[in-house]
Amino acid sequence: MFKHLVSAFLNGLLGNDDSCIVATTGDADDCMCKYSVGSEMDGVFDNNLRSFQLL
């Protein structure tokens, strides 16, 4: 997730419109603050995966 989060932030800094993902990148940033790169994140995304499967 870290490399995708960095890419999203850099795209915003380059001037690309990031208004549609600001909330998501904020949530991802909060998650990265809680769980450092390379740490085990068991169960963190269980609810999100279920909602993606419904789409």
C-alpha positions as CSV (number, residue, x, y, z in Angstrom):
1,M,0.0,0.0,0.0
2,F,2.9,2.4,0.8
3,K,4.0,2.7,-2.9
4,H,0.5,3.5,-4.0
5,L,0.0,6.1,-1.3
6,V,3.3,7.8,-2.2
7,S,2.3,7.8,-5.9
8,A,-1.1,9.4,-5.0
9,F,0.5,12.1,-2.9
10,L,3.1,12.9,-5.6
11,N,0.4,13.1,-8.3
12,G,-1.4,15.7,-6.1
13,L,1.8,17.6,-5.5
14,L,2.4,17.7,-9.3
15,G,-0.9,19.6,-9.7
16,N,-3.2,16.7,-10.7
17,D,-6.7,16.9,-9.4
18,D,-6.8,14.7,-6.3
19,S,-10.2,15.9,-4.9
20,C,-11.8,12.5,-5.6
21,I,-9.2,10.6,-3.5
22,V,-8.4,13.0,-0.7
23,A,-10.5,11.1,1.9
24,T,-9.1,7.7,0.8
25,T,-5.4,8.9,0.9
26,G,-6.1,10.4,4.3
27,D,-7.4,7.1,5.6
28,A,-4.5,5.3,4.1
29,D,-2.0,7.7,5.6
30,D,-3.7,7.2,9.0
31,C,-3.3,3.4,8.5
32,M,0.4,3.8,7.6
33,C,1.0,5.8,10.8
34,K,-0.5,3.0,12.8
35,Y,1.1,0.1,10.9
36,S,4.6,0.8,9.6
37,V,5.9,-0.4,6.3
38,G,6.5,-4.2,6.4
39,S,4.4,-4.8,9.5
40,E,1.7,-7.4,9.7
41,M,-1.8,-5.9,9.2
42,D,-3.9,-9.0,9.8
43,G,-7.6,-8.2,9.6
44,V,-7.2,-4.5,8.9
45,F,-8.8,-4.7,5.4
46,D,-11.4,-7.5,6.0
47,N,-14.3,-5.1,5.9
48,N,-13.0,-3.2,2.8
49,L,-12.4,-6.4,0.9
50,R,-16.0,-7.5,1.5
51,S,-17.3,-4.2,0.2
52,F,-15.1,-4.4,-2.9
53,Q,-16.5,-7.9,-3.6
54,L,-20.0,-6.5,-3.6
55,L,-19.2,-4.0,-6.4
